[in-house]
Amino acid sequence: MEFEYDLVLMSLVIFIPTVFALLLMLFPRGSENGMRWCALFGTALTLLASILMFISYLLMLDSYPPDRGETSTHNAGSNLDARAEKAAQAGSGVAKSESMSTSDWVARRQWIRQFNIDYYLGTDGISMPLVLLTTVLSFLAMLASWNIEKHVRGYCILFLILETGMVGTFLALDFFLFYIFWEVMLLPMYFLIGVWGGPRREYAAIKFFLFTLLGSVFILIAMLAFYFTDVRDFDPAAEPNKPKHTFDLVVLQRAGSAASKVIKGESPEKVLEESLVTRNERQALEENIADLPVEAREAHQKKIDDVKKTVKERVDARKAGLAERLKAPFFSETFQRIMFLLLFIGFAIKVPVFPFHTWLPDAHVEAPTPISMILAGVLLKMGGYGILRIAYPICPWAAESLAYWVCLFGIINIVYGAFAAMAQTDFKKLVAYSSISHMGYVILGIAVWSATEKQYWSWSMNGAMFQMIAHGISSAGMFFLVGVIYDRAHHRNLDNFRGLYEPMPLYGGISAIIFFAAMGLPGLCGFVGEVMVVLGTWNFEPPGFPYFGKLLAVLAALTVVLTAGYILWTLQRVFLGQNPAYKDFPDISFRELLCIIPLVVLAVALGVMPTLLLSWMEPSVTGLVDTLARLGP
């Protein structure tokens, strides 16, 4: 069997934490310090593997010639669906290149043959930044776990299994595999809150479990409904005379695009022809050859003729019974709307979106500090990722028709979260409600569907992705800083602090940077994503509501004032004035500095140079926008 560098490295990033979790079972009782070092080394090794994976992914992007289109500066062939299609056509399931620097970062192995379930992994500019965020925060959160004293072995094992679930979710391209990793996160987080949490930990853990399980059931229903749809007409590599049922997200996305066209009245033959042209083939057909030299023009014309012949053969082989197959429930308005709502609610619970948010403040308040860092920094992002990767591409017609309502939920999150945060006296609960507000920008940025002005939608989509990463950095930092002061004061009541800047000046300065990043101060990471979302939202014009986008943009921009209000008020109540009771508090320790300094550096670096992220994230996000916008009227 051929060695596949990308398959091996992606698998290592996923399962290194699990290997170290198993190793922890070999430690004798009483060696808690060794267990901590083992778990920390496991997260560090996972972080190094993810960095190596990131470097190799960048090399893969550079191997594609520049293609400066309307919205993106990268070749469309580097997008995930194009690489997956090319890999599938190779016959073995994965198209390999000659060197690891040009690996396609799509890898598949058969897993459960009877049900067409594959061990199918891949990455792009949407999943790669979230994988890096996960491995960085997991390492820092493990470092922050050093003062966990109760059941250290169990804590470390659950923490490492949780990391496997998170990374696997971002890399899975098989819906069944995605769902397994999604569920793997549920039990570790339940126990990490329920065993190591605060006084009301059992209540918070059960509430988290029930809400998340409800969302998982909705996702499961949609997954099964998709599986029982015959998708042979949308997979160029499928046998034309044999029904095909699959969990392949790339093929399901092609079927979703076809469903959108069928609902909008396109002829079955045209839908079939467009569905069986891969992205790479479409790129060859649309390329302008008039300016090429004669010899190159003739060679390219031959390539175009070969593509047309290949596509015609695929279409002719599938014409029999096509009209009947396109009458399946999958291609109806009702089915698409119901499935989109199931997926959206399932993922919105994790974001969380109002009114499914009530589990979050309780979970944050009761969770230990390192688990709050993971919960806010990574788990909330999995909801946004699921909407981007699954809900919108598989149900694009419903996403477009319901864009108005999704936008409303986004703006409610933004405004409600800010007002709720302002009303809190518990430091942790304030940060929890601020997370609800900031994740509202993610929902709003994704929702402002514009088929005619896709440049603006691209701005808001890229802003939503950037906001997920920026919020992961700032929210994890804020929860850690709350934990630092809780370890000294043993309470989180904002009205009982004051005067902490005098005994803890370094802690106060670092807190100002992280909290200002969350506030969206220009020059820090929180500003970039929010301003891109507001700019894209301004030009959103749903039918019958020409000024709706402008109203949303104004509300989103004005909420920044509320955010500044509760953050500045918090800093005033915690740090300014004098309080003799806290004058002997020690400043932030060296271990605590090791946890927070990387987040400070990232907050400043992404604020000053957002292209550090956008330059390699934007092509994949814009590729998704181009694909969805092409389905518009």
N, C-alpha and C positions, 0 to 999 in steps of 0.2 A: 504493500500500500504506500502510495506517495506521501512523503512528509508535507504536511500543510502548516506552514508557519502561522498563518492567521488563525486557523482552528485551534492550534495548540495554545497560542498566546491568549486568545479570548477565553478559552477554557481555564487556563491558569488564573486569569484575573477573577473569574467566577469562583473557582473551587479552592484556591489557596487558603482562604479563611476556613473552609470546611475541614481541610486537612489539619490545620492547626487546632481546630476545635476537637478533632479526634485525638490529637497528641495530648491535649490537656487532660484527657481521661487517664493517662499513664502516670501523671504526677501523684506522688504520695500525699496523704493528708498532712497538713501543716506547712506545705511549701507554697503558700499563697503568693509570696513575692516572685517566685519562679513562674507561677501561672500568669501573673501580670506581664512579666517580661516575654513570655511565650506568645501571649495574645497580641502584645504590642509589636513583636517581631513579625507576626503573621499579617497584621494590617500594614506594616511598613513594607513587607515584601509584595503585598498586593498593590500598594501605591507605586512601587518601582516598576512592577509589571505593567500597570496601566500607563505609566509615563512612556515606557518602551513601546507600548501599543499605540499611543498617541503620536510618537515620533514616526513610527512606521506608517501610520495613517496619513500624516502630512506628506511623507515621501510618495505615497500612492497618489495623492492629489496632484503633486508636482509632476507626476509622470504623464498626466493628461495635458495636451496642448491647450493654451489659453483660447477661450471662445467668448469674446466680449459681446454678450447679447444685450437685450434691453434692460435687464435688471441684475444680471449676475456676471461676474468676471471669470467664472470657471466653466470648463467644458461640461455640458449636460451629461456626458457619458460617465462622469464621476459620481453621479447621484446614486443612491442606494438601489432604487428600482432598476436602473440601467445595468448596474453591476450584477444584480440578482438575476436579471433576464439573461445576460450574457453567460453567467455561470450555469444556469439551467439548460441553455442551448448546448453547452459543452458536452452534455450527455452524462457525465459522471456526477453531476450535481454541483461541482465547483470548478470554475475555470481558473487554472493556476498559471501564474507567470513564472518567468525563469529565475527571478530573484526575490528575496523576501521584501526588498524595498518597493516592489511593484505588486505585492499581494493585493487581491481585490477586496479583502476584508468582508467576504461573504463565504460562509462555510456551512456545509450540510452533511449530515450522516443519517441514514435510515435508523429509526428507533423502534416504532411499533408499526410494522408493515401493514397489518390488517386494517388499520384505521388511517393510513397515510400520515402518521405522526412522525416528524423528523426532529432530530437534534440540530436545529437550524439557527445559526447565529450570524449577526452582521452589525456593522456600525456605520454611522455617517455623522454629519455635522449636527444632528439633533441629539443623538444618543451619546456621542463621544464626550461632549462637555459635561453631561450628567454623570457619566462613569467617572470622570476625573474628580468631579465635585464629591461623589460618593466615597471614593478611596481617600481623598484628602481629609474629609470630615470624619471618616471612620478612624483614621490614624490619630487625628487630634482628639476625638472623643474618647478613644482608648487611653490616650495619655491623660485625659481629664478624669479617667475612672480610677486613678491610683488610690484615692481615699475610700473606695468601696471596700468595706470590711466584711460584710455578711455574704456567705456562700460565694466566695470569689470564683471557684471553679465553674459553678453554674452560670454566674453572670458572664464570664468570659466566653464560655461555650455558646450561650444564647446570642451574645453580641456578634460573634464571628459568623454564626448561621444567618443572622439578620443581614450581615454584609453580603453574603452569598446571594440571598434573595433579592436584595436591592440591585446589585450589579447584573445578575441574571435577567431581571426584568427589563433592563435597558438594552440588553444585547440580544434577546430572543426575537426571532422572526417567524416562529411558529406559534400560533395563537394558543395552542394547548400548552406548549412549553412556557410561554409568557404567563399563562394562568397559574401554572405550578409555582413558578418563582414568585408571582404576586401573592399566592397563598402562603408560601414559605415564610414571608415576613410577618404574617399575622400572629402566630403563636409566640415566637420570641419576643415581639414587642408587648404582647399581652402579659407575659411573665415578667419582663423587665420593668414594667410599670407596676404590676400587681405584687411583686415580691420586694423590689428595691425602692418603691415609691414612698410618698408621704403618708400622712394619717388616713386620708380617704382613698388610698391606692386601689383597694378592691373595687370600689364604685367606679373610679376612673377607668380601670382596666377593662371591666365588664362593658362599660359604655363604649369604649374604643372598639372592643371586640365585636359587639353587636352591630354598631354602625358600619364598620368595615366589612363584616360578613354580609350584611344586607347589600352593600355595593357589589361584593363579589358574586352574589347570587344573580343580580341583574346582568353582570358581565357574562356569567356562565350561560344564562338563557340566550343571550345574543350570540355567543360563540357557537352553541349547538344549532341555533337557527341558521347561521352561516354555513356550518359544516354540511348540513343536509341540502344545500343548494348545489346543483350540477354546474361546475365551473369549467367544463372542458372547452367551451368556446372562448375562454379568456386566458388560457394557458397555451402558448405556442408549442410547448413541449409535450402536451397531453395527447393521448390517443384519441383521434377524432370520433371513433365509433363506440367509445366506452365512457359511461358516466364517470365523472371525477368529483370526489368529495375531499376537501382539503382544509387544513388549518393554516396553510401558507398565507401569511399576511400580504405578501406582494401580489399574489394571484387574487386574493379577496379584494384588494384595492382596485385591481383592474376590473373585477366584476362590479364593484361599486360604481366605478366610472361609467361602465356600460349601462347600469341601472339608471343612472342620472340621464343618460342620453335617451334611453327607451321611454322614460317618463316624460321627457320633453318632446317626444314625437318623432325621433329619428327612425328611419327605416331599419328593419332587422339586418339587412345586408350591409348597410353602411356601418351600423354598430359593430357587426362582426369583423368587418375589414379593419376598422380603427382599433379594435381590441386585440387583433392578432399581429399588429405591427409593434415591435418592441421599440423602446426609446432610442436605441442605437440605430435601428433601421429607419425610424422616422427622421433622425438627425441626418442620415445619409440622403434620404429622399428630399429633405428641405434645403440641403446645402446648395449655395449658389456656385455653379461651375463655370459661369460665363467668363470670369476673369482668369481662369486657370490656363496654363500653357496647353497647347494642342494635345500632346501625349498624355498629360495628366487628366485633361478633360475626357479623352477617350477612355482611359482606364476607369475614371469615376463613373462615366456613363454606363460602362459595362457593369460596374458594381450596382448602380441604380436599377438596371434591367434585371440583374440577378435577384435583388431584393423584391422587386415587383412580382417576379415569377414565383419566388418562394411564398410570398404572402398570398398570391392567387391560389396556389396549391393548398395552403392551409384553409382558405375560405371555402374552396370547392369541396374539400373533404368534410366540412362541417355544415353545409347548407341544408342537408336533409334533416327535417324536424326542427330547424332553428326557430321558426315562428312559435311553435308549440313550447319550446324550452324557455323562450323569453316571456311566456305567460306565467311562469312560476312566481310564487309570492314575493321572492326576493326583488323582483323588478316592478313592484307596485308601490304607489305612494304610501299606503297605509303601513306596509311592512317596513319600508325605509324609515318612516317617522317613528314607529314603535321601537325599532332596533336602535336608532340614534338616541332616543330618549333613555332607553335602558343603559346604553353605553355611557351617555353623558352623565346620568345620575350616578352610575357606578363609579365613574372617575371623579365626579364633582364632590362626592362624599369625602374623598381623600384629599381634595385641594385645600380646604373644604369651601364649598360654595353655600351661601345662605339659601335655604334654611337648614342645610344639613351640617352645620358647623358646630353644633353645641357640644360635640364630644371633645373638640380641640382644647378649649380653655381648661377643662377638668384634667385632660391627659397631661397637658404641659405643667399645670400647677403641681400635680402629684408625682410626675416622672422625675427621676434623678437627673442632675444637670447634664451628664453626657448623653442620656437618652433624649432629653429635650433638644439637644443640638442636632441629633440625627433626625428626630421627628420633624423639626422645622426646616432643617437644611436639606433633607433628602426625601422623606416620605411624602411631604406635600407636593413635591415636584413630580412624583410618579403619577398623580392625577392629571396634571397638565400634560405630561408626556403621553399618557394613554389617549387623551383627547386628540393630540397632534398626530400620533402614530396610527391610531386605530379608528376612533369615532369619525373624524372628518374624512379620511381617505376612503373608508368603506361605505359610509352613508353621506356622500357629498350633497346629494339633492336635498335631503332633510336638513343638513347643516346650513345650506344656503337659505332654505325656506324658513328656518327657525332662527336665523341670525339675529333678528330684532329682539327675540326673547332672551337669547344667550347674552346679548349685549346688556340687556336690562339686569340680568343676574350679576354680570360683571360690575356694573356701576353701583348696584346695591351693595355688593361686597366692599367696594372701595369706600363708599360713604359711611355705611353702617359700621364697618370695622374701625374706622377712624373715630367716630363718635363713641363707640363702645370702649375703645382704648382710653380715650380721654376721661371716661368715668371711673376707671379702675384705681384702686388703692394698693392692690397686690402687684408687686413689680413683675412677677412672672405672667400674671394674667394680662397685664397691659401689653407685654411683648407678644403674647398669644393673639390678642385681638388685632394688634398691628400687622401680624402675619396674614390674618384674614383680609385686611385692607390691601396689603401689597400684592397678595395673590389675585385680587380682583383685577389688577392691571393685566395679569397674564390672561385671564378669561376674556377681558375686553379686547386685548390685542389679537387673540385668535379669532374672535367672533366677527370682526368687522369685514365680512365677506364682500369683496368688490371685484366682479369679473371684468368690469370696464376700466377700472383704475387700479390695476394690480400692483403698480409701483407703490401706491399708498398702503395697500394691504400687506405688501412685502415689508414695508417699514414697521407696521404694527406687529406682524408675525415675528420678525427678527427682534423687535423690542420685547415681545412676550418671552421669547427664549432667553434673551439677555437678562430680563427681569428675574427669571427663575434662577439663573446662576447668581446674580447679584444678591437676591434675597436669601439664597442658600448661604452665602458668605456672611451677610450682615445679621441675619436672624440667629445663626449658630453662634456668632460672636456675642450678640446681646444675651442669649440664654447662658452662655458661659460666664459672662461678666456678672449676671444676676447670681449665679451659683457661687462665684468668688466672694461676693459680699455676704451671701447667706451663710457660708461657712464661718464667717466671723461674727455676724450680728445675730444669727439664728432666727431671723424673721425677714419678711419681705414687704412689710407695711411701709409704703412710701411716705406716709405722714410722720413716721417715727425715725427718719434718717437725719438729714441735714449735716453739713459740716464735714463730709467725708474727704473733701479735697485736701484739707490740711494734713491729716495723718497719712493719706494715700494719694499723693500727687501723680505718681506714674499711672496708677489705676485710673484716676480721674481723666488724665490726658488720653489714654487709650480708649476709655469709654466714650469720650467726646467724638473721636474719629469714627468708631463703629456706629454710634447712634446717629451721627450726622450722615453717615453712608445710608442708613435706613431712611433717614428723612428725605434723601434725594438731593443733597447739596451738590452743586456742580463741582466737578473735580473728583468726586467719589462714585463708587460703582452704582449706587441706587439711582442716580440722575439719568443715566443713559437710556436704560430700558423704559423708564416712565415717559421720558420726553418723546421717544420713538413711537410709543403706543398712542400718546396724545396726538402727535402729528398725523399718524395714520388714521386715527378715529375721526379727525376733523373732516375728512373727505368721504366718510361713509354715508351713503344716501339710499336707504331702503325704499322700495316703491311706495309712493304715497306719503313719505316723510322726508322731504328734501333737506330739512335742517336738523334731523335727528342726530346725525354724527357730530355736528357742531355743538349741540346741547350736551351730548355725552362728553365731548372733549373739554368743554368749559367746566362741567362738574368734576371730571377727573383732575383737571388742573387746579381748581379751587380747593380740592381735598388736600392738596399739598400744604395749604395753609393750616388746616386742622392737624395734619401730621406734624408740622413744625411746632404747633401749639402744644401738643401733648408730649413731644420729645423734649422741648425746651423746658416745659414745666416739670417734667421728670428730672432732668439734670439739675434744675434749681432746687427741687425738694431733696435730692440725694446729696449734692456736692456743696452747695453754697450755704453760707451762714456758719454758725458754730454749734458744736454739740460735744460737751465735755465727756459724755459717756463713751464716745468713740475715739477719743484722742490717742489711745494706745494701740489702736488697730495696726497690725503690720501691713506694709504695702504689699503689692502683688509679688508673689514668690517667683523664683526662677522657673520652676515647673509650669506654673500658670502662664508665665511669659512665653514659654515654648509653645503653649496651646494657642495663645491669642495673637502673637506677632505674625504668623503666616496669614491669618485672616485680615489683619491690618494691612499688610503688604498687598494682598490681593485686592482689597477694597480700594486702595489708592491707585494701584497699577491699572485696574480695569476702568477706573474713573478718568484717569489721565490719558490712557491709551486703549480705548475700547476695541481698536482693531486687533489687539492681542487675541481677542475672542471672535470678533465679527469676521475677520479675514478668512477663517476656515469654517466657521459655523454658517455664515450667510448663504453659500452656494446650495447647501442642502435645504435650508428653510425656503429660500427663493424657488428652488426646484419644486418643492411641494406646492407653493403658491401658484407657480406656472401651471402645474398639472391640474389643480383645482379650478383655477380661473378659466382654463380652456373649456371647462364644462358649462360655463355661464351662457346666457342667451346671446 
